[in-house]
Amino acid sequence: MRILVADFIILNMIALMVSFLGSLAGWNFLNTFVLTIFLLSGIVLIFGGYLGFFVSSIAYSKLFAYLRLKREGKDEEQKKENKEKPEKRGLRMVVLGVLLFTESLALTLFMI
């Protein structure tokens, strides 16, 4: 959950920086912010779907299992570490994209 909140804050900070630079160029700050959030949500949703598609495909899972077996002999300590599964990473990206999209819709309704 903390990673999702951190990603959300980082993407909002990126949108604020782009909006600030746009306002220096003469664009409306709020319109630029909403457009940037909307574009970022689309990029994150596409990336999350792309990641989820490859994670769920059979070829990817077989390749991932093959690489894991090959590396297993080298890194015994790394196996003990708790790492995020790729499925959860794809889900996190989709949830982040939905949150950004919802934020852009709420701001658009606020502007009307």
ZAKETI-44960 format. One record per residue: residue number from 1; residue in three letters; x, y, z of N, C-alpha, C, O in turn. Coordinates in nm, 2 decimals, decimal comma. Layout:
% residues N
ATOM	num	residu	nxx	nyy	nzz	caxx	cayy	cazz	cxx	cyy	czz	oxx	oyy	ozz
ATOM	NUM	Ala	X	Y	Z	X	Y	Z	X	Y	Z	X	Y	Z
...
END
This chain:
% residues 112
ATOM	num	residu	nxx	nyy	nzz	caxx	cayy	cazz	cxx	cyy	czz	oxx	oyy	ozz
ATOM	1	Met	0,08	-0,12	0,00	0,00	0,00	0,00	0,09	0,13	0,00	0,05	0,23	-0,06
ATOM	2	Arg	0,20	0,12	0,08	0,29	0,24	0,08	0,35	0,27	-0,05	0,37	0,38	-0,09
ATOM	3	Ile	0,38	0,16	-0,13	0,44	0,18	-0,26	0,34	0,24	-0,36	0,38	0,33	-0,44
ATOM	4	Leu	0,21	0,20	-0,35	0,11	0,26	-0,43	0,09	0,41	-0,40	0,08	0,49	-0,49
ATOM	5	Val	0,09	0,45	-0,27	0,08	0,59	-0,23	0,20	0,67	-0,28	0,19	0,78	-0,32
ATOM	6	Ala	0,32	0,61	-0,26	0,44	0,68	-0,31	0,44	0,70	-0,46	0,48	0,81	-0,50
ATOM	7	Asp	0,40	0,60	-0,53	0,39	0,61	-0,68	0,28	0,72	-0,72	0,31	0,80	-0,81
ATOM	8	Phe	0,17	0,72	-0,65	0,07	0,82	-0,67	0,12	0,96	-0,64	0,10	1,06	-0,72
ATOM	9	Ile	0,19	0,98	-0,53	0,25	1,11	-0,50	0,35	1,15	-0,60	0,36	1,27	-0,64
ATOM	10	Ile	0,44	1,06	-0,65	0,54	1,09	-0,74	0,48	1,13	-0,88	0,53	1,23	-0,94
ATOM	11	Leu	0,38	1,06	-0,92	0,31	1,10	-1,05	0,24	1,23	-1,04	0,24	1,31	-1,14
ATOM	12	Asn	0,18	1,26	-0,92	0,12	1,39	-0,90	0,23	1,51	-0,90	0,20	1,62	-0,95
ATOM	13	Met	0,34	1,48	-0,84	0,45	1,58	-0,84	0,50	1,60	-0,99	0,53	1,72	-1,02
ATOM	14	Ile	0,51	1,50	-1,07	0,55	1,51	-1,21	0,45	1,60	-1,28	0,48	1,69	-1,36
ATOM	15	Ala	0,32	1,57	-1,25	0,21	1,65	-1,32	0,22	1,80	-1,27	0,20	1,89	-1,35
ATOM	16	Leu	0,25	1,82	-1,15	0,26	1,96	-1,10	0,38	2,03	-1,16	0,37	2,15	-1,20
ATOM	17	Met	0,49	1,96	-1,18	0,60	2,02	-1,24	0,58	2,06	-1,39	0,61	2,16	-1,44
ATOM	18	Val	0,51	1,97	-1,46	0,48	1,99	-1,60	0,38	2,11	-1,61	0,39	2,19	-1,70
ATOM	19	Ser	0,28	2,11	-1,52	0,19	2,22	-1,52	0,25	2,36	-1,48	0,22	2,46	-1,54
ATOM	20	Phe	0,35	2,35	-1,39	0,42	2,48	-1,36	0,50	2,53	-1,48	0,50	2,65	-1,51
ATOM	21	Leu	0,57	2,44	-1,55	0,64	2,48	-1,67	0,54	2,52	-1,78	0,58	2,62	-1,85
ATOM	22	Gly	0,43	2,46	-1,79	0,33	2,51	-1,88	0,27	2,64	-1,85	0,24	2,72	-1,94
ATOM	23	Ser	0,26	2,67	-1,72	0,20	2,80	-1,68	0,31	2,91	-1,71	0,27	3,02	-1,74
ATOM	24	Leu	0,44	2,88	-1,70	0,54	2,97	-1,74	0,54	3,00	-1,89	0,58	3,11	-1,93
ATOM	25	Ala	0,49	2,90	-1,96	0,48	2,92	-2,11	0,35	2,99	-2,15	0,34	3,02	-2,27
ATOM	26	Gly	0,27	3,01	-2,05	0,14	3,09	-2,09	0,02	3,00	-2,09	-0,09	3,05	-2,13
ATOM	27	Trp	0,03	2,87	-2,05	-0,09	2,79	-2,05	-0,16	2,80	-1,92	-0,10	2,85	-1,82
ATOM	28	Asn	-0,29	2,76	-1,91	-0,36	2,76	-1,79	-0,31	2,65	-1,70	-0,30	2,53	-1,74
ATOM	29	Phe	-0,28	2,68	-1,57	-0,22	2,58	-1,48	-0,32	2,46	-1,46	-0,27	2,35	-1,47
ATOM	30	Leu	-0,44	2,49	-1,42	-0,53	2,38	-1,39	-0,56	2,29	-1,51	-0,57	2,17	-1,50
ATOM	31	Asn	-0,58	2,35	-1,63	-0,61	2,27	-1,75	-0,49	2,18	-1,78	-0,51	2,07	-1,82
ATOM	32	Thr	-0,37	2,24	-1,77	-0,25	2,16	-1,80	-0,23	2,05	-1,70	-0,19	1,94	-1,73
ATOM	33	Phe	-0,26	2,07	-1,57	-0,26	1,97	-1,47	-0,35	1,85	-1,49	-0,31	1,74	-1,49
ATOM	34	Val	-0,48	1,89	-1,53	-0,57	1,78	-1,56	-0,54	1,70	-1,68	-0,55	1,58	-1,68
ATOM	35	Leu	-0,49	1,77	-1,78	-0,45	1,70	-1,90	-0,33	1,61	-1,88	-0,32	1,50	-1,93
ATOM	36	Thr	-0,23	1,66	-1,80	-0,11	1,58	-1,76	-0,15	1,45	-1,68	-0,10	1,34	-1,71
ATOM	37	Ile	-0,24	1,47	-1,58	-0,29	1,36	-1,50	-0,36	1,26	-1,59	-0,34	1,14	-1,58
ATOM	38	Phe	-0,44	1,31	-1,68	-0,52	1,22	-1,77	-0,42	1,14	-1,86	-0,43	1,02	-1,88
ATOM	39	Leu	-0,32	1,21	-1,92	-0,22	1,14	-2,00	-0,14	1,04	-1,92	-0,11	0,93	-1,97
ATOM	40	Leu	-0,10	1,07	-1,80	-0,02	0,98	-1,71	-0,11	0,86	-1,68	-0,05	0,75	-1,67
ATOM	41	Ser	-0,24	0,88	-1,65	-0,32	0,77	-1,62	-0,33	0,67	-1,74	-0,33	0,55	-1,72
ATOM	42	Gly	-0,34	0,72	-1,86	-0,34	0,64	-1,98	-0,21	0,56	-1,99	-0,22	0,44	-2,02
ATOM	43	Ile	-0,10	0,63	-1,97	0,03	0,56	-1,99	0,04	0,45	-1,88	0,09	0,34	-1,91
ATOM	44	Val	0,00	0,48	-1,76	0,02	0,38	-1,65	-0,08	0,26	-1,67	-0,04	0,15	-1,65
ATOM	45	Leu	-0,20	0,29	-1,72	-0,30	0,18	-1,75	-0,25	0,09	-1,86	-0,25	-0,03	-1,85
ATOM	46	Ile	-0,19	0,15	-1,97	-0,14	0,07	-2,08	-0,02	-0,01	-2,03	-0,01	-0,13	-2,06
ATOM	47	Phe	0,07	0,05	-1,95	0,19	-0,02	-1,90	0,15	-0,13	-1,81	0,20	-0,24	-1,82
ATOM	48	Gly	0,05	-0,11	-1,72	0,00	-0,21	-1,63	-0,07	-0,33	-1,70	-0,05	-0,44	-1,67
ATOM	49	Gly	-0,15	-0,30	-1,81	-0,21	-0,40	-1,89	-0,10	-0,48	-1,96	-0,11	-0,60	-1,97
ATOM	50	Tyr	0,00	-0,41	-2,01	0,10	-0,48	-2,09	0,18	-0,57	-2,00	0,21	-0,68	-2,03
ATOM	51	Leu	0,21	-0,52	-1,88	0,28	-0,60	-1,78	0,20	-0,72	-1,74	0,25	-0,83	-1,73
ATOM	52	Gly	0,07	-0,70	-1,71	-0,02	-0,81	-1,67	-0,03	-0,91	-1,78	-0,05	-1,03	-1,75
ATOM	53	Phe	-0,04	-0,87	-1,91	-0,05	-0,96	-2,02	0,07	-1,05	-2,03	0,06	-1,17	-2,04
ATOM	54	Phe	0,19	-1,00	-2,02	0,31	-1,08	-2,03	0,33	-1,17	-1,91	0,38	-1,28	-1,92
ATOM	55	Val	0,28	-1,12	-1,79	0,30	-1,21	-1,67	0,20	-1,33	-1,68	0,24	-1,44	-1,64
ATOM	56	Ser	0,09	-1,30	-1,74	-0,01	-1,41	-1,74	0,01	-1,51	-1,86	-0,05	-1,62	-1,87
ATOM	57	Ser	0,10	-1,47	-1,95	0,12	-1,56	-2,07	0,20	-1,68	-2,03	0,28	-1,67	-1,94
ATOM	58	Ile	0,18	-1,79	-2,10	0,24	-1,91	-2,07	0,39	-1,91	-2,10	0,48	-1,95	-2,03
ATOM	59	Ala	0,42	-1,84	-2,21	0,56	-1,84	-2,26	0,65	-1,76	-2,15	0,76	-1,79	-2,12
ATOM	60	Tyr	0,59	-1,65	-2,10	0,66	-1,57	-2,01	0,68	-1,64	-1,88	0,79	-1,64	-1,82
ATOM	61	Ser	0,58	-1,72	-1,83	0,60	-1,79	-1,71	0,70	-1,90	-1,72	0,77	-1,93	-1,62
ATOM	62	Lys	0,70	-1,97	-1,84	0,80	-2,07	-1,86	0,94	-2,01	-1,86	1,04	-2,07	-1,81
ATOM	63	Leu	0,96	-1,90	-1,93	1,08	-1,83	-1,94	1,13	-1,78	-1,80	1,25	-1,80	-1,77
ATOM	64	Phe	1,04	-1,73	-1,73	1,07	-1,68	-1,59	1,11	-1,80	-1,50	1,21	-1,78	-1,43
ATOM	65	Ala	1,04	-1,91	-1,51	1,08	-2,03	-1,43	1,21	-2,08	-1,47	1,29	-2,12	-1,39
ATOM	66	Tyr	1,24	-2,08	-1,61	1,38	-2,13	-1,65	1,49	-2,04	-1,60	1,59	-2,08	-1,56
ATOM	67	Leu	1,47	-1,91	-1,61	1,57	-1,81	-1,56	1,58	-1,82	-1,41	1,69	-1,81	-1,35
ATOM	68	Arg	1,47	-1,85	-1,34	1,48	-1,86	-1,19	1,56	-1,99	-1,15	1,64	-1,99	-1,06
ATOM	69	Leu	1,54	-2,10	-1,23	1,61	-2,22	-1,20	1,76	-2,20	-1,23	1,85	-2,26	-1,16
ATOM	70	Lys	1,79	-2,13	-1,33	1,93	-2,11	-1,37	2,00	-2,02	-1,27	2,12	-2,04	-1,24
ATOM	71	Arg	1,93	-1,92	-1,21	1,99	-1,83	-1,11	1,99	-1,89	-0,97	2,06	-1,84	-0,88
ATOM	72	Glu	1,91	-2,00	-0,95	1,89	-2,05	-0,82	2,02	-2,10	-0,75	2,05	-2,08	-0,63
ATOM	73	Gly	2,11	-2,16	-0,83	2,24	-2,20	-0,78	2,33	-2,09	-0,74	2,42	-2,11	-0,66
ATOM	74	Lys	2,32	-1,97	-0,80	2,41	-1,86	-0,78	2,37	-1,78	-0,65	2,46	-1,75	-0,58
ATOM	75	Asp	2,24	-1,76	-0,64	2,20	-1,66	-0,53	2,11	-1,73	-0,43	1,99	-1,73	-0,44
ATOM	76	Glu	2,17	-1,79	-0,33	2,09	-1,86	-0,22	2,03	-1,75	-0,13	1,92	-1,77	-0,08
ATOM	77	Glu	2,11	-1,65	-0,10	2,06	-1,54	-0,01	1,95	-1,46	-0,07	1,86	-1,42	0,00
ATOM	78	Gln	1,96	-1,44	-0,20	1,86	-1,36	-0,27	1,72	-1,43	-0,27	1,62	-1,37	-0,28
ATOM	79	Lys	1,72	-1,56	-0,26	1,60	-1,64	-0,26	1,52	-1,62	-0,13	1,40	-1,62	-0,13
ATOM	80	Lys	1,60	-1,59	-0,02	1,53	-1,57	0,11	1,46	-1,43	0,11	1,37	-1,42	0,19
ATOM	81	Glu	1,51	-1,34	0,04	1,45	-1,20	0,04	1,31	-1,21	-0,01	1,27	-1,29	-0,10
ATOM	82	Asn	1,23	-1,12	0,04	1,09	-1,11	0,00	1,08	-1,01	-0,11	1,10	-0,89	-0,09
ATOM	83	Lys	1,05	-1,06	-0,23	1,04	-0,97	-0,35	0,90	-0,96	-0,40	0,82	-1,05	-0,37
ATOM	84	Glu	0,87	-0,85	-0,46	0,73	-0,83	-0,51	0,72	-0,92	-0,64	0,80	-0,92	-0,73
ATOM	85	Lys	0,60	-0,99	-0,64	0,58	-1,08	-0,76	0,54	-0,99	-0,88	0,48	-0,88	-0,86
ATOM	86	Pro	0,57	-1,03	-1,00	0,53	-0,95	-1,11	0,38	-0,93	-1,13	0,33	-0,83	-1,18
ATOM	87	Glu	0,30	-1,03	-1,08	0,15	-1,02	-1,09	0,11	-0,90	-1,01	0,02	-0,82	-1,05
ATOM	88	Lys	0,16	-0,89	-0,89	0,12	-0,78	-0,80	0,17	-0,64	-0,86	0,11	-0,54	-0,84
ATOM	89	Arg	0,28	-0,64	-0,93	0,33	-0,52	-0,99	0,24	-0,47	-1,10	0,21	-0,35	-1,11
ATOM	90	Gly	0,19	-0,56	-1,18	0,09	-0,53	-1,28	-0,04	-0,48	-1,22	-0,10	-0,38	-1,27
ATOM	91	Leu	-0,09	-0,54	-1,12	-0,21	-0,50	-1,05	-0,19	-0,36	-0,99	-0,28	-0,28	-0,99
ATOM	92	Arg	-0,07	-0,34	-0,93	-0,04	-0,21	-0,87	-0,05	-0,10	-0,98	-0,10	0,01	-0,95
ATOM	93	Met	0,00	-0,13	-1,09	0,00	-0,03	-1,20	-0,14	0,00	-1,25	-0,17	0,12	-1,28
ATOM	94	Val	-0,22	-0,10	-1,26	-0,36	-0,08	-1,30	-0,44	0,00	-1,20	-0,51	0,09	-1,23
ATOM	95	Val	-0,42	-0,03	-1,07	-0,49	0,04	-0,96	-0,44	0,19	-0,96	-0,52	0,28	-0,94
ATOM	96	Leu	-0,31	0,21	-0,98	-0,26	0,34	-0,99	-0,31	0,42	-1,11	-0,35	0,54	-1,09
ATOM	97	Gly	-0,33	0,35	-1,22	-0,39	0,42	-1,34	-0,53	0,46	-1,31	-0,58	0,56	-1,36
ATOM	98	Val	-0,61	0,37	-1,25	-0,75	0,40	-1,22	-0,76	0,51	-1,12	-0,85	0,60	-1,13
ATOM	99	Leu	-0,67	0,52	-1,02	-0,67	0,63	-0,93	-0,64	0,76	-1,00	-0,70	0,86	-0,97
ATOM	100	Leu	-0,54	0,76	-1,09	-0,51	0,88	-1,16	-0,62	0,93	-1,25	-0,65	1,05	-1,27
ATOM	101	Phe	-0,69	0,83	-1,31	-0,80	0,86	-1,40	-0,92	0,92	-1,32	-0,98	1,01	-1,37
ATOM	102	Thr	-0,94	0,86	-1,20	-1,05	0,91	-1,12	-1,02	1,05	-1,07	-1,11	1,14	-1,06
ATOM	103	Glu	-0,89	1,08	-1,04	-0,85	1,21	-1,00	-0,87	1,31	-1,11	-0,91	1,42	-1,09
ATOM	104	Ser	-0,83	1,27	-1,24	-0,85	1,36	-1,35	-1,00	1,39	-1,38	-1,04	1,50	-1,41
ATOM	105	Leu	-1,08	1,29	-1,36	-1,23	1,31	-1,38	-1,29	1,40	-1,27	-1,37	1,49	-1,30
ATOM	106	Ala	-1,24	1,38	-1,14	-1,29	1,47	-1,04	-1,24	1,61	-1,06	-1,32	1,71	-1,03
ATOM	107	Leu	-1,12	1,63	-1,10	-1,08	1,77	-1,12	-1,15	1,83	-1,24	-1,17	1,95	-1,24
ATOM	108	Thr	-1,18	1,75	-1,34	-1,25	1,81	-1,46	-1,39	1,85	-1,42	-1,44	1,95	-1,46
ATOM	109	Leu	-1,46	1,77	-1,33	-1,59	1,81	-1,28	-1,58	1,93	-1,19	-1,67	2,01	-1,19
ATOM	110	Phe	-1,47	1,95	-1,12	-1,45	2,07	-1,04	-1,43	2,19	-1,13	-1,48	2,30	-1,09
ATOM	111	Met	-1,37	2,17	-1,24	-1,35	2,29	-1,33	-1,48	2,34	-1,40	-1,49	2,45	-1,44
ATOM	112	Ile	-1,57	2,25	-1,42	-1,70	2,28	-1,49	-1,78	2,37	-1,41	-1,89	2,40	-1,45
END
